[in-house]
């Protein structure tokens, strides 16, 4: 478990504590020297009360700096680092309505990025295997460019290996450059009949990564899967055009296997609300610990200052 300060510049106030202590010692020495001219006067005795002001300044400095704890299960601080895990399998080119599923996913991710402020995002795409297209960054222009460029050709294997993609993202997409919370946003139309994506969620739990699952597509679609993005010709299997409806049940099972997972429907624009709500939740939760500690330190400093005032008034 580690700790850090939200506002480390507040510790500069610590420099005032020894200064105040030395000043009080100097004042005591001057007072004692002046009293030598009055033999019958009682010389002041060194008192432990002179430590009150430096101690109060120390507590106030630490309170302003806002100490917070990071580690274990409580590593939440400010807006989370978010990695989008985007399905680019062939079925994502299906046009359930006017736009393809991949285009809808691009629009949803772009909308979230456009509303963010100095929050780090990353991008992993997957089909039969996975590829890190953008490491965590707050360079949104670069992220948008990478997002526009992704396609089925961004990976080397076809299919939909959701479980392997979750493990890949958990192990490679996040870094230790910040103490922020971590969130993985899976955007897919489901699938992975041969894999065990629900078991892959354990990798996220082990690394302290929370999960959001967004389903894209129509579970009752009659649209054919095109051979390529922008192609009007369908894919044929055993002489019949392929239809790939949204497998919402598979995605829901993944979400149920994770703690504190949220499921969103991409078509209803609920993904943006989910991500923003959880970002606000992380930020407020992270601030709670620091505000509580700072409040206690401020109270302790106030008690010391009150004690010094009472000492001066009634001593």
C-alpha positions as CSV (number, residue, x, y, z in Angstrom):
1,X,0.0,0.0,0.0
2,X,1.3,3.4,-0.9
3,X,0.3,7.0,-0.3
4,X,0.6,10.3,-2.1
5,X,-0.6,13.9,-1.9
6,X,-3.3,15.5,-4.1
7,X,-1.8,19.0,-3.7
8,X,1.9,18.4,-2.8
9,X,2.6,22.2,-3.0
10,X,0.7,22.5,0.3
11,X,3.7,21.0,2.0
12,X,5.6,24.3,1.4
13,X,3.8,25.6,4.4
14,X,6.0,23.2,6.5
15,X,8.8,25.7,6.0
16,X,7.0,28.1,8.3
17,X,6.9,25.8,11.3
18,X,10.6,25.8,12.1
19,X,10.7,29.5,11.3
20,X,8.0,30.2,13.8
21,X,9.7,28.0,16.4
22,X,13.1,29.8,16.0
23,X,11.3,33.2,16.1
24,X,9.7,32.3,19.4
25,X,13.0,31.2,20.8
26,X,14.6,34.4,19.8
27,X,11.7,36.4,21.4
28,X,12.1,34.5,24.6
29,X,15.8,35.2,24.7
30,X,15.2,38.9,24.1
31,X,12.6,39.0,26.8
32,X,14.9,37.2,29.3
33,X,17.7,39.6,28.5
34,X,15.4,42.6,29.1
35,X,14.3,41.2,32.5
36,X,17.9,41.1,33.8
37,X,17.6,44.9,34.3
38,X,14.8,44.2,36.8
39,X,16.3,41.9,39.5
40,X,13.0,41.4,41.3
41,X,11.2,40.3,38.1
42,X,10.4,36.6,37.6
43,X,12.2,35.2,34.6
44,X,9.9,33.3,32.2
45,X,10.3,29.5,32.1
46,X,10.6,27.6,28.9
47,X,7.2,26.1,28.2
48,X,5.9,23.3,26.1
49,X,3.2,25.7,24.8
50,X,5.7,27.2,22.3
51,X,5.4,24.0,20.3
52,X,1.7,24.5,19.6
53,X,1.9,26.9,16.7
54,X,4.6,24.9,14.8
55,X,2.5,21.7,15.4
56,X,-0.6,23.5,14.1
57,X,1.2,24.7,11.0
58,X,2.5,21.2,10.3
59,X,-1.0,19.8,10.5
60,X,-2.5,22.5,8.3
61,X,0.2,22.0,5.7
62,X,-0.5,18.2,5.5
63,X,-4.3,19.0,5.4
64,X,-3.9,21.4,2.4
65,X,-1.7,18.7,0.6
66,X,-4.6,16.2,1.1
67,X,-2.9,12.9,1.8
68,X,-4.7,9.9,0.2
69,X,-4.0,6.2,0.3
70,X,-3.4,4.1,-2.8
71,X,-3.3,0.4,-2.9
72,X,-5.2,-2.8,-2.4
73,X,-8.8,-2.4,-3.5
74,X,-8.9,1.4,-2.9
75,X,-6.8,2.7,-5.8
76,X,-9.5,5.1,-6.9
77,X,-8.3,8.7,-7.6
78,X,-9.8,11.2,-10.0
79,X,-11.1,10.2,-13.4
80,X,-10.2,6.6,-14.3
81,X,-7.9,5.6,-17.1
82,X,-10.2,4.0,-19.8
83,X,-9.2,1.5,-22.4
84,X,-11.7,0.8,-25.2
85,X,-11.6,-2.9,-26.3
86,X,-13.2,-2.7,-29.7
87,X,-14.4,-5.7,-31.8
88,X,-13.4,-5.4,-35.4
89,X,-14.5,-8.8,-36.6
90,X,-16.3,-9.1,-39.9
91,X,-19.7,-9.1,-38.3
92,X,-19.0,-5.6,-37.0
93,X,-19.4,-4.4,-40.6
94,X,-23.1,-5.4,-40.6
95,X,-25.5,-2.5,-41.2
96,X,-28.5,-3.2,-39.0
97,X,-29.7,0.2,-40.0
98,X,-28.0,3.0,-41.8
99,X,-24.6,2.7,-40.2
100,X,-22.4,-0.3,-39.6
101,X,-21.8,-1.5,-36.1
102,X,-18.2,-0.5,-36.3
103,X,-19.2,3.1,-37.3
104,X,-21.6,3.3,-34.4
105,X,-18.8,2.2,-32.1
106,X,-16.4,4.8,-33.5
107,X,-19.0,7.5,-33.0
108,X,-19.7,6.4,-29.4
109,X,-16.0,6.4,-28.5
110,X,-15.4,9.8,-30.2
111,X,-18.4,11.3,-28.3
112,X,-16.9,10.2,-25.0
113,X,-13.5,11.5,-25.9
114,X,-14.9,14.9,-27.0
115,X,-16.5,15.4,-23.6
116,X,-13.5,14.4,-21.6
117,X,-10.9,16.8,-20.0
118,X,-7.4,15.6,-19.5
119,X,-8.5,12.0,-19.0
120,X,-6.3,9.2,-20.4
121,X,-7.8,6.8,-23.0
122,X,-6.4,3.8,-24.9
123,X,-7.6,1.6,-27.7
124,X,-7.3,-2.1,-28.3
125,X,-8.9,-3.9,-31.2
126,X,-9.6,-7.6,-31.6
127,X,-11.0,-10.3,-33.7
128,X,-9.3,-13.7,-33.7
129,X,-6.4,-12.0,-31.9
130,X,-5.8,-8.5,-30.4
131,X,-3.7,-5.5,-31.1
132,X,-2.9,-2.4,-29.1
133,X,-3.6,0.5,-31.5
134,X,-3.2,3.4,-29.0
135,X,-1.6,3.2,-25.6
136,X,-3.1,5.3,-22.7
137,X,-2.8,9.0,-23.7
138,X,-4.6,12.3,-23.4
139,X,-3.5,13.2,-27.0
140,X,-7.1,13.0,-28.3
141,X,-6.1,13.9,-31.8
142,X,-3.9,10.9,-32.1
143,X,-6.5,8.7,-30.6
144,X,-9.1,9.9,-33.0
145,X,-6.8,9.2,-35.9
146,X,-6.1,5.7,-34.8
147,X,-9.8,5.1,-34.2
148,X,-10.6,6.2,-37.8
149,X,-8.0,3.8,-39.2
150,X,-9.0,0.6,-37.4
151,X,-10.6,-2.2,-39.4
152,X,-10.6,-5.9,-39.7
153,X,-7.1,-5.6,-41.2
154,X,-5.8,-4.2,-37.9
155,X,-5.5,-7.8,-36.6
156,X,-4.1,-10.9,-38.3
157,X,-6.7,-13.5,-37.4
158,X,-10.4,-13.7,-38.1
159,X,-13.1,-14.8,-35.7
160,X,-14.2,-13.3,-32.3
161,X,-11.9,-14.2,-29.4
162,X,-13.4,-12.0,-26.6
163,X,-11.8,-13.9,-23.8
164,X,-8.3,-13.7,-25.2
165,X,-8.8,-10.0,-26.0
166,X,-9.8,-9.3,-22.4
167,X,-6.7,-11.0,-21.1
168,X,-4.5,-9.1,-23.7
169,X,-6.0,-5.7,-22.8
170,X,-5.6,-6.4,-19.0
171,X,-1.9,-7.3,-19.4
172,X,-0.7,-4.8,-22.0
173,X,-3.0,-1.8,-22.3
174,X,-2.7,-0.3,-18.8
175,X,0.5,1.1,-17.3
176,X,1.7,2.3,-13.9
177,X,2.3,6.0,-14.9
178,X,-0.7,7.1,-12.9
179,X,-2.5,6.1,-9.7
180,X,-5.9,6.5,-11.4
181,X,-8.6,3.8,-11.3
182,X,-8.7,1.6,-14.4
183,X,-11.6,0.7,-16.6
184,X,-12.0,-1.5,-19.6
185,X,-14.9,-0.8,-22.0
186,X,-15.7,-3.8,-24.2
187,X,-17.6,-2.9,-27.4
188,X,-18.8,-6.0,-29.3
189,X,-21.7,-7.8,-30.9
190,X,-20.9,-10.9,-29.0
191,X,-19.7,-14.3,-30.1
192,X,-16.7,-16.3,-29.0
193,X,-18.4,-19.8,-29.0
194,X,-15.1,-21.6,-28.4
195,X,-13.7,-19.3,-25.8
196,X,-14.3,-18.7,-22.1
197,X,-14.6,-14.9,-21.8
198,X,-16.3,-15.1,-18.4
199,X,-13.2,-16.7,-17.0
200,X,-11.0,-14.0,-18.5
201,X,-12.8,-11.5,-16.3
202,X,-10.7,-12.9,-13.4
203,X,-7.7,-11.3,-15.0
204,X,-9.4,-7.9,-14.7
205,X,-10.2,-8.5,-11.0
206,X,-6.7,-9.5,-10.2
207,X,-5.4,-6.3,-11.7
208,X,-8.0,-4.0,-10.2
209,X,-9.6,-3.2,-13.6
210,X,-13.4,-2.6,-13.7
211,X,-15.5,-3.5,-16.7
212,X,-18.1,-1.9,-18.9
213,X,-19.7,-4.0,-21.6
214,X,-21.5,-2.3,-24.6
215,X,-23.5,-4.4,-27.0
216,X,-23.8,-3.1,-30.6
217,X,-26.2,-4.5,-33.1
218,X,-29.8,-5.8,-33.4
219,X,-30.6,-9.2,-31.8
220,X,-33.3,-9.7,-34.4
221,X,-31.4,-8.3,-37.4
222,X,-32.0,-9.7,-40.9
223,X,-29.0,-7.8,-42.3
224,X,-26.3,-9.8,-44.0
225,X,-22.6,-9.7,-42.9
226,X,-20.7,-7.9,-45.7
227,X,-17.5,-9.4,-47.1
228,X,-15.6,-6.2,-46.1
229,X,-16.3,-2.7,-44.6
230,X,-18.3,-0.7,-47.2
231,X,-19.0,-3.8,-49.3
232,X,-22.5,-4.6,-50.4
233,X,-21.8,-8.2,-51.1
234,X,-22.5,-10.6,-48.2
235,X,-20.4,-13.4,-46.8
236,X,-21.7,-16.8,-47.8
237,X,-21.4,-20.0,-45.7
238,X,-22.5,-23.3,-47.3
239,X,-24.3,-21.4,-50.0
240,X,-26.2,-19.1,-47.8
241,X,-25.6,-15.4,-46.8
242,X,-24.4,-15.0,-43.2
243,X,-26.6,-13.2,-40.7
244,X,-25.0,-12.3,-37.3
245,X,-27.5,-10.9,-34.8
246,X,-26.3,-9.3,-31.6
247,X,-25.5,-12.0,-29.0
248,X,-26.6,-10.0,-26.0
249,X,-26.8,-13.0,-23.8
250,X,-23.1,-13.8,-24.2
251,X,-22.2,-10.2,-23.4
252,X,-24.5,-10.2,-20.4
253,X,-22.8,-13.3,-19.1
254,X,-19.4,-11.6,-19.3
255,X,-20.8,-8.7,-17.3
256,X,-22.4,-10.9,-14.7
257,X,-19.0,-12.6,-14.1
258,X,-17.4,-9.3,-13.2
259,X,-17.8,-7.3,-10.0
260,X,-19.4,-3.8,-10.4
261,X,-19.8,-4.3,-14.2
262,X,-22.2,-2.0,-16.1
263,X,-23.9,-3.1,-19.4
264,X,-24.8,-0.5,-22.0
265,X,-26.7,-0.5,-25.2
266,X,-24.7,1.3,-27.8
267,X,-27.7,2.1,-30.0
268,X,-29.4,4.1,-27.2
269,X,-26.4,6.2,-26.5
270,X,-26.3,4.8,-22.9
271,X,-22.6,4.0,-23.1
272,X,-21.7,7.7,-22.8
273,X,-23.9,8.1,-19.7
274,X,-22.5,4.9,-18.1
275,X,-18.9,6.0,-18.7
276,X,-19.5,9.6,-17.4
277,X,-21.5,8.4,-14.4
278,X,-18.8,5.9,-13.4
279,X,-16.1,8.6,-14.0
280,X,-17.9,10.9,-11.6
281,X,-18.3,8.1,-9.1
282,X,-14.6,7.3,-9.2
283,X,-13.7,11.0,-8.8
284,X,-16.0,11.5,-5.8
285,X,-15.0,8.2,-4.2
286,X,-11.3,9.1,-4.6
287,X,-11.8,12.5,-3.1
288,X,-13.7,11.2,0.0
289,X,-10.7,9.6,1.6
290,X,-8.5,12.7,1.1
291,X,-11.2,15.1,2.3
292,X,-11.9,13.1,5.4
293,X,-8.2,13.0,6.3
294,X,-7.7,16.7,5.6
295,X,-10.8,17.5,7.7
296,X,-9.4,15.6,10.7
297,X,-6.0,17.3,10.3
298,X,-7.6,20.7,10.1
299,X,-9.6,20.0,13.2
300,X,-6.5,19.0,15.1
301,X,-4.7,22.2,14.0
302,X,-7.7,24.3,15.2
303,X,-7.6,22.6,18.6
304,X,-3.9,23.4,19.0
305,X,-4.5,27.0,18.0
306,X,-7.3,27.3,20.4
307,X,-5.1,25.9,23.1
308,X,-2.5,28.5,22.4
309,X,-5.1,31.2,22.6
310,X,-6.4,30.0,25.9
311,X,-2.9,29.8,27.3
312,X,-2.2,33.4,26.3
313,X,-5.5,34.7,27.7
314,X,-5.7,32.8,31.0
315,X,-2.1,31.9,31.9
